[in-house]
C-alpha cells in the first residue's frame, strides 16, 4: 500500500509579469503557499518519509532560494506556472529514492493555485 505524505510551506517574494497587459506587470509581492506531496510504502521506521526530512529538503532547495527574493532575477517571467516548474526542477533529483514526488501545488493567493501532477 502506498501512502501519500503532504507538507505545506510559505514564502514571500516579489515579481512582475513580462509582456503582460494589466496590473501584474507592475512590481508587487505575494505570500506564496507551497504544497509538496510524495508517496511511498511505510518503511522500517513506520514512516513513508519523516516530515522533518521533507521539510529540510524543501526549505534548502526552494524556500531558502525564493523567500524575500525578486523572482524575476531567478525565473524568467515568473508566473505561478513558471515558478511551479522551477520548484519541480529543484526538487525532482533530491527526494529520497524510497518516495515518488506526486504533485507540487503553488498558491499565489488564498484562492488561486497551480499544480504540477507527476502521475
Ligand atoms: Zn503576482
Boltz pocket constraint, residues with backbone or C-beta under 6 A from the ligand:
constraints:
  - pocket:
      binder: B
      contacts: [[A, 15], [A, 24], [A, 28], [A, 29], [A, 30]]
      max_distance: 6.0
